[in-house]
């Protein structure tokens, strides 16, 4: 059994065939999926999918790239959704210094607000980090994010930073990039970080694993992420599937 812990089935790329995409995932052994919303439209779609399918869960939050668009009313709405039994996390939140739509100070303030929101509703935090590792780790420490813990989504940093995050009660989630030929750091993380602290994800429709790189990703392909981790660790893929599934069920408090 596999769990895709971070997928955007709420994306426009699946508008025509989401049912078929979900069925292919089930056929591949992906028995649960966590759909992540990051603004008004995608959160609403995530909630719809979670209510429609027993094996789909939702994470709700506001993406750092769009931090300038987030209002206090949006955060109050997200907080109200956190009481829904199918909502299992807050995010994706964090910092993104690659795109310049939202100034860094506005991103950081919204990040802090969502960490505090997660603590208030007692749900794990799902972290987006692009070109902002130092500030992400600093803010997590300053806001005592270990209270709820969470997930470093599609982790691409060093082993050393991964261990810092693990010390703060975070799991390290690996996606398609771990399968890329020249992805040295994700591969090193896959080898060095114990399975107890790892999750697998697709971030579909983005970041399709090899040999599908550049094409639309989908949750069925999370099996390729597991296979690469198993190859790097020199263990059976079933062990990766089982352990990462156990980790996901625990962090999201999803019943077996």
Order of alpha helices (4+ residues) and beta strands (2+ residues): beta-alpha-beta-alpha-beta-alpha-beta-alpha-beta-alpha-beta-alpha-beta-alpha-beta-alpha-alpha
